[in-house]
Amino acid sequence: MALSAGFVSLDTTPTVFPHFVSAARAETVREILFDIPPQRLETALDVFGAVSRTQVLYETALAAGHWSNGVKGAYPPDTALRLLLAGTGLDYDYTTERAITLVPSRAPDPSAHAGADIRRHIARFDHFLGGVQAGIMTALCRNSEARPGDFKVTMRFWINGAGAIVSPSLLTTTGKPSRDRAITNVLTRLAFSELPPADMPQPITMVLTGTGASGDRDGCADAEKG
């Protein structure tokens, strides 16, 4: 079984990838001026990633159909993101210092719409998908051509019973064919030591938002330490 919107958004030797950094960590004191109007959540996340210089990975099934109330004013990035996600039934975790992934809220949100059943189903696979997202981020960061930056890309792939990514494809282009090929090649060589749950819907579709930045502000600094 596969969700209509897909699930979520190497080397053949299994590799252990970094764990999540808790979103409950001390919130950064750095304030940024945000002016994100109410709009589709996917679009609001794109703007948030570019303004805050934060990579955002999320499962398309989670974000689809949600509306963000926007955020206007000077806030630390964590606060701004919570405002963007208010009422969606979604929360977030840090995969690295400058990269986050969306997850279903730990506590029920009475204002969330009928997609709650889908979110609860996805939540069962949070641990595994978190490792996948962190592993992909680490692998992309270690490749000079595929390294995340000022582009957004949607990736789709399956993970077989041996933990290897198979049949990866890009549903959108980064705008640079050589980079598209590099990202696909990175995914093709990626494998995970933890095997996928047998009942997890596939394929997996993941979105990586752009930061509009480069260097140590592209979300890779922490990933490369792993």
N, C-alpha and C positions, 0 to 999 in steps of 0.2 A: 504494500500500500504506500502511496506517496501523496503528500498534500499538494493541492493544485498549484500553489505558489512555490513549491519546493520547500526544502527544510533548511532551517535555521532561523543571508550569507553568511619520499619520499624516495630518496635513496631507498633501496629495497631492504636495508638493514634497519630494524626498528630503532627509533630514537626516542629518548625521554625528553619531553618538552616542558617548559616552565608552567607552574601552576598560576592560578589567578592571584592577583593582588586584591585584597578585599576593598570593596567600595566604601567600607566603613572607616577607611584610613583617615588620618587627619586631613581635612580639606585644605587645599592650597589657599594661601592668603592673597594670591595674585588676583586682582579684579580686572575684568575685561569689559569694554562697552559693547553690549549686544543690542541689536535692533532687528530681531527676527519676527516678522508678522505672523499671525495665525495662518496656517497652511498645512498641506499634507505632511505627515510626520517624516516621510522619507526626504522630502525637500528641506524641511527644517533641520534635519540631521546633517545634510550636506553643508548647509550654511554654518551650523555650529562647528563642524569639523574644521572648516576653513578659517573661521574667526579665532577659534581657540587653539588652532594648530594641534588638533587631536585626531588620531585615526579612529574611526568608528566602524566596527564590524558588527553586522546584525543579520539575523535570519529573516529572509523575506516574508515568511509566513507570520512572523511576529509583528512586523511594522505595517504590513499591508492593511489598508482600510482605516488606519488611524489618522486622527486630526490633532495637530498640536495647537495649543492656544498661544504659542509664541512667547517671546521674552524680550523685554525692553528695559535697558538700564545697565548699570555697572555691577557685575556679579563675579564671584569666583566661578570658574568653569563648572565645578560640581553643582553649585546652586542653580546655575543657568540650565544645566541639563535636567535637573529634577523638575524645574518649571516647565521645560519642554515636554517632559514625559508625564506630567500631572494628568490624571484621569485616563491614562491609556492602559493601566494594568501592567506596565513594564517598568523594569528597574535596570541597573547596569552594574557591571564589574569591570575592574581594571585588569587587562592582560599584561600590560607593561605600564610604566609611569605615564606614557603619552598615548596609550591605545586602550580603548574600551570596547566592550561587547554588550549588547542588549540581552536581557534575560527576563523571564516572567517574574512579576513581583512575588516576593515570598509570602506576603499577606494578601488575601482577597481584596480586590478593589471594587466596591459596589457600583462605581460609575463606569466601569469598563463594559463594553458591549458584548454581544453574543459570542465573540471569538474566545471567550474564557476557556471553553472546552479544548480548543486547539492549543492555547497557551499551557494549560495543565498537562496536556499530552506531551508537548515539547519539553516541559520542565522535568519530566522523567529522565531526559537525556542530557540535562545541563552539564553534568560532570564531563561526560565524553565530548560533547560539542565544545565545551570550554577548552579542553586540551587540543582539539582540532584547530580551533581559531587561533590559539596561542602558537601552535606549531606552524601554521601557515604564515602567520605574521613573522615569526623568527626566520623561517626559510626565505621568505621574500626579502627581508631586510639584509640577508647575507648574500644576496645576488645583486650586483651593481646595476644590472639592466632592469630587474624586476622590482627594485626597491620602491616602497610606497612613497608617494609624493603628491604633486598637485593634479592627481587624476582620480577618477572614481571608476571602479570596475565591478561587474557582477560575475561571479564564478559559479559553475555548476559541476558537480562530480559525484561519484559513488565511492564508497569505501568497502573493499571486499573483506571476506572472512579472515584474511591474513593481516588486515590493518593497512593495506596499501590503497592509495587513491587510484581509481581507474576511470577512464573515459572523461578526463577533465575538459571543460570547454569554457569559453568566455561568452556570456550572453550580451555583453556590451564591450566596446573597444576602449582602450585607454587613449586612443588617438595616435598611437605610434605602433605600427605593425611589429617592429622588432621587439618592443616591450611586451606586446600581446603574446608573441611566441615565447619570450623568456618566462613570463608568468605561467603559461601552460606547461612549459618544460619543468619548471620548479614543482608544480603540482604533480606531474607525472612521476617524479623521482621521490615523492614524499610518502613516508609510511609511519605508522604509529605503533608503539609497543602495546597500547591498550586496544583491544579489539572492539569493534562496534557492537552494540546490543543487537541481538538477533531480530527484535521486533521494532527497531528504529526505522521509520519511513525514510526512503531514499527516492530520488537523488537529494543531495544537500545543495542548497543554493545560498551563497553568502555574498554580501555586498561589502566592499571596502571603500570607504569614502576618502576623498582627498583632503589634504591639509592646506594646500596652497603654499607650502613651505618646503624647505630642504634642509639637509644637514641634520644637526641634533634635534631639530624641531619637527621631524617627520614621523615620530613615533617609534623609531628604530633603536634609539640609544640603549634602552633597557633590554630590548629583545636580543641585541647583539652580546649582552653580557651572559645570556643563558647558555 
